[in-house]
Amino acid sequence: MGEELWMYSKNRELLVDEEDKQYLSENLNEIKKRIDVMIKYIETNASADILSVAKKLCSTVYHGDSFDDEKYNELISYIQTVGS
């Protein structure tokens, strides 16, 4: 999921010109579909806490926050802590 959130964030950051608008929209929709599949997997295979954190993170990225290495590391650290 981290790679897809990074791609979502990076596409939004780089494709800012008017002529990129349609391409960006299509890309973001496709990436979001892949993230939705991963969220479904988490719903059936992980704790409610991990699901909640993953959904919140996705929501913040969808609403404009960037997803970088720091956020990725925080997510992984959280999952490792809760999963232990």
Backbone bond lengths (Angstrom), bond angles and torsions (degrees), N, CA, C in turn:
res aa  C-N    CA-C-N  psi(-1)  N-CA   C-N-CA  omega(-1)  CA-C   N-CA-C  phi
1 M - - - 1.434 - - 1.528 110.38 -
2 G 1.321 116.30 -32.33 1.451 119.93 -179.05 1.519 113.38 -59.52
3 E 1.321 115.95 -42.92 1.465 119.54 -179.59 1.526 111.09 -63.79
4 E 1.321 116.61 -40.49 1.460 120.14 -179.74 1.530 111.22 -67.58
5 L 1.332 117.16 -41.04 1.467 119.13 177.23 1.525 110.59 -63.83
6 W 1.323 116.40 -38.41 1.451 120.01 177.22 1.528 109.94 -62.81
7 M 1.337 116.96 -45.22 1.463 120.87 179.25 1.527 110.57 -61.91
8 Y 1.321 117.10 -42.66 1.462 121.48 178.88 1.525 109.47 -58.90
9 S 1.303 115.82 -50.53 1.459 121.98 -178.46 1.523 111.17 -63.13
10 K 1.307 117.78 -45.19 1.464 122.49 -176.76 1.531 110.94 -67.60
11 N 1.331 117.51 -40.34 1.460 120.14 177.56 1.523 110.41 -59.96
12 R 1.314 115.54 -45.57 1.464 120.15 -179.45 1.530 110.93 -63.66
13 E 1.317 116.17 -34.48 1.461 121.46 -179.61 1.534 111.96 -72.28
14 L 1.321 117.46 -39.52 1.461 121.27 -172.87 1.526 114.76 -90.99
15 L 1.316 116.95 -31.42 1.464 119.89 -175.75 1.527 109.90 -95.99
16 V 1.320 115.73 78.74 1.463 120.66 -172.41 1.527 113.57 -111.12
17 D 1.307 117.57 -11.30 1.459 120.14 -179.65 1.525 110.50 -73.68
18 E 1.306 115.26 154.52 1.469 121.04 -178.58 1.529 111.36 -57.41
19 E 1.322 116.73 -40.21 1.470 119.17 -178.39 1.534 112.52 -70.06
20 D 1.329 117.12 -12.88 1.471 121.40 178.03 1.519 112.98 -89.86
21 K 1.318 117.18 -6.97 1.465 121.59 -170.56 1.534 113.29 -56.01
22 Q 1.306 117.82 -50.66 1.466 121.49 -178.60 1.531 110.85 -66.17
23 Y 1.328 116.12 -44.96 1.463 120.90 178.95 1.524 110.50 -60.44
24 L 1.334 116.50 -43.66 1.459 121.07 178.72 1.527 110.44 -60.88
25 S 1.298 116.77 -47.04 1.461 120.80 -179.58 1.533 111.37 -58.16
26 E 1.314 116.46 -45.61 1.467 120.70 179.39 1.525 110.84 -63.71
27 N 1.328 116.84 -43.39 1.463 120.80 179.13 1.519 111.34 -62.24
28 L 1.327 116.60 -47.54 1.461 120.15 -178.68 1.517 111.01 -61.71
29 N 1.327 117.26 -40.47 1.466 120.29 178.15 1.521 111.60 -63.10
30 E 1.320 116.70 -41.95 1.471 120.54 179.76 1.533 111.10 -66.50
31 I 1.314 117.15 -43.55 1.458 120.65 179.02 1.523 110.43 -64.44
32 K 1.326 116.72 -41.24 1.464 120.77 179.03 1.532 110.79 -62.25
33 K 1.305 117.98 -38.32 1.472 120.81 176.83 1.527 110.79 -59.67
34 R 1.338 116.55 -42.25 1.472 120.00 178.93 1.528 110.63 -66.80
35 I 1.323 116.92 -38.38 1.463 120.41 177.62 1.526 109.81 -65.63
36 D 1.328 117.77 -40.47 1.466 121.41 178.70 1.528 112.01 -59.34
37 V 1.319 116.82 -37.30 1.470 121.07 176.97 1.531 109.31 -64.16
38 M 1.306 116.78 -41.45 1.465 120.39 179.06 1.523 111.38 -67.05
39 I 1.309 117.26 -37.82 1.469 120.65 177.10 1.527 109.70 -63.13
40 K 1.320 117.43 -41.23 1.473 120.78 176.82 1.527 110.63 -59.31
41 Y 1.322 116.78 -40.43 1.461 120.92 177.93 1.526 110.20 -63.80
42 I 1.312 116.55 -43.80 1.459 120.96 179.30 1.531 110.31 -62.60
43 E 1.325 116.96 -38.10 1.473 120.96 179.72 1.522 112.18 -56.91
44 T 1.326 116.34 -35.56 1.462 119.53 -176.22 1.532 113.72 -99.21
45 N 1.330 117.08 -10.56 1.463 118.78 -173.23 1.520 115.91 -126.72
46 A 1.309 118.10 2.21 1.464 119.70 -177.84 1.527 109.60 -136.56
47 S 1.305 115.23 170.67 1.464 120.39 -178.97 1.522 111.01 -70.70
48 A 1.320 114.80 160.81 1.459 121.04 177.61 1.527 110.96 -61.72
49 D 1.326 117.31 -33.13 1.468 120.87 178.50 1.529 111.34 -63.58
50 I 1.307 116.10 -46.01 1.465 120.21 179.94 1.520 109.82 -65.20
51 L 1.319 116.93 -42.37 1.460 120.90 177.79 1.518 110.76 -59.18
52 S 1.310 116.95 -45.29 1.457 121.44 -179.76 1.529 111.79 -61.12
53 V 1.324 116.76 -45.35 1.464 120.91 179.28 1.526 110.24 -64.34
54 A 1.317 117.52 -42.38 1.467 121.14 -179.50 1.532 110.48 -63.78
55 K 1.320 117.34 -44.51 1.465 120.67 179.73 1.522 111.48 -64.93
56 K 1.324 116.44 -40.50 1.460 119.96 178.92 1.524 110.52 -64.35
57 L 1.320 116.76 -43.20 1.457 121.32 178.80 1.525 110.49 -61.56
58 C 1.309 116.92 -45.84 1.469 120.56 178.41 1.527 110.30 -59.23
59 S 1.302 116.40 -45.18 1.460 120.66 -179.29 1.527 111.51 -59.23
60 T 1.325 117.04 -43.78 1.462 119.08 -179.16 1.526 111.36 -66.60
61 V 1.331 116.70 -36.67 1.465 119.77 177.97 1.531 109.85 -69.03
62 Y 1.327 117.48 -42.29 1.462 120.88 178.85 1.527 111.46 -61.92
63 H 1.321 115.90 -27.78 1.466 119.96 -178.40 1.530 113.41 -95.60
64 G 1.327 117.52 10.64 1.450 119.60 170.28 1.509 117.95 120.31
65 D 1.328 118.87 -14.56 1.466 118.91 177.55 1.525 109.53 -67.85
66 S 1.306 115.50 149.34 1.463 118.62 176.73 1.528 109.11 -86.14
67 F 1.299 115.45 153.16 1.463 122.13 176.26 1.514 106.37 -114.33
68 D 1.324 115.55 114.20 1.453 121.05 -176.04 1.522 110.26 -124.43
69 D 1.322 115.93 -174.83 1.461 120.95 -178.65 1.529 112.02 -59.75
70 E 1.313 116.29 -37.92 1.464 120.11 -179.83 1.535 111.14 -62.28
71 K 1.315 116.78 -46.12 1.467 119.72 178.97 1.528 110.98 -67.00
72 Y 1.321 116.60 -37.09 1.453 120.07 177.21 1.524 110.26 -61.96
73 N 1.325 116.58 -47.05 1.460 120.61 179.87 1.524 111.81 -63.10
74 E 1.326 117.15 -37.83 1.469 120.75 176.29 1.527 110.77 -62.16
75 L 1.317 116.56 -42.78 1.473 121.34 178.99 1.522 110.28 -62.29
76 I 1.304 116.79 -49.40 1.474 120.97 -179.01 1.526 110.26 -61.68
77 S 1.320 117.03 -44.01 1.461 121.17 179.10 1.523 110.59 -60.56
78 Y 1.314 116.93 -43.63 1.461 120.82 179.21 1.527 110.63 -61.84
79 I 1.317 116.34 -47.17 1.470 120.80 -178.92 1.531 109.91 -61.30
80 Q 1.308 117.21 -41.87 1.462 120.28 179.49 1.526 111.20 -65.57
81 T 1.318 116.84 -38.25 1.468 120.59 -179.48 1.522 111.08 -69.10
82 V 1.311 116.68 -46.41 1.476 120.91 -178.25 1.514 110.47 -71.34
83 G 1.332 116.03 -36.91 1.457 121.01 -177.34 1.520 114.67 -73.73
84 S 1.317 117.14 -12.79 1.468 120.24 -177.36 1.506 112.26 -77.39
